[in-house]
Each structure stands twice: as structure tokens, then as C-alpha cells.
Amino acid sequence: MTKKKSEKNSNKTPAKAAKEKLILFEAVQQHPEENFVIVGALSKAGLLQQYRTEEAEYGIEDLTPSITMDELNKIVKDFLGA
């Protein structure tokens, strides 16, 4: 019975991480898809300017997390038609 409980707890960790807001630049770097595909998806979604701004300011200024990995995955899937 303890095994099942620990398995359930271990399954919750990735879901929580997917819903955690990240800086767009970091989310793109962590995404498994090629960067040129993601940049195309961001352009179509109207987020390319935000990505370029965060890319230039990353490490210099404090940026506000703005997107979850789930949201980025949805943008990429819509772009690829999957």
C-alpha cells in the first residue's frame, strides 16, 4: 500500500513542474523541439518580440515568469499542426 502512495506522489512532480511559470527564454531553452521551430511558433503566436527582448535582457535584469511549459507545448503543437 505504501508503494502505491509513493508512486502517486512521484507522478505529481512533473505535472507541477509543467504548470510552473517560467521566463519565456528559459522555457524555449528547455523545450526539446529545435529552436527554429519554436521561433516560428512564437512568431505565429505573436510572442517573438517578447522572446527577443528576454533573450537580450536575460541575466542582466530580473524578468517576470510569463509562460508555462504546457502553454509553450500548445503553441508549438498548433504551429506544427500536431
N, C-alpha and C positions, 0 to 999 in steps of 0.2 A: 504494500500500500504506500510506503514511503517513496518507492521508485516512481510511481505514477505522479505523485505530488511534485517531486523534483523535476520530472520531465515536463510537467506543465509550467513550472517556473522558468525553466531554461528556454522554453518556447516563447515566453513573453518578452524576453530581452531584445531579440531582433525587431519585433513589432514596435516596441517602444523607441528603438533607435531610428526606425524608419519615419516615425512621426515627430521626431525632434527637429526643430528648425535649425537650419544651417545657413551659413553665408553662401550665396549662390556660387561664388568662385570655388569654395571648398566642395560643394555638392557636385559640381562639374568634375573636379579632380578625382573624387571618389567614385564616380559613376563608371561602370565597366564598359560602356559604349565609347567608340572613338570620339575624340574631341570635335572633329569637323562635323560629325553628325549632330552632336549636341549643340554646336554653334548654329547650325541650320535650324534646329528645332527651336532654339531660343529666339532666333530672328523671326521665325514664323509666329511665335507666341508674343512678340513684342518686348522681349526681355534682353535683347542683345546689348542695348546701351547700358543697362544696369550691370550686365556681366563685364563689359569693358571697363566701366567705372570702378567696379570692385576689384578687377584684375590690377588696375593701376594703383589703387589705394591699399591693397592687401598688405598687411604688415606695417603700414605707415600710420593708418588711422584705425580707430575702433569701428568696425562695421556691425550693423544690426542684422542678425539672422533673419532671413526672409522666406526661405523655402524648405519644404521637407523633401526627403528622398522620394516619397510616394508621389508628390506633385511633379517632381522632375521626371520620374519614370513615366508618368501620364503624358507629359509634354513630349517626351521622346517617342513614346508609342504612337501618339497621334500623328507626329511628323512622319514616322516610318510606315504608318498605315497598318500597324500590327494589332 
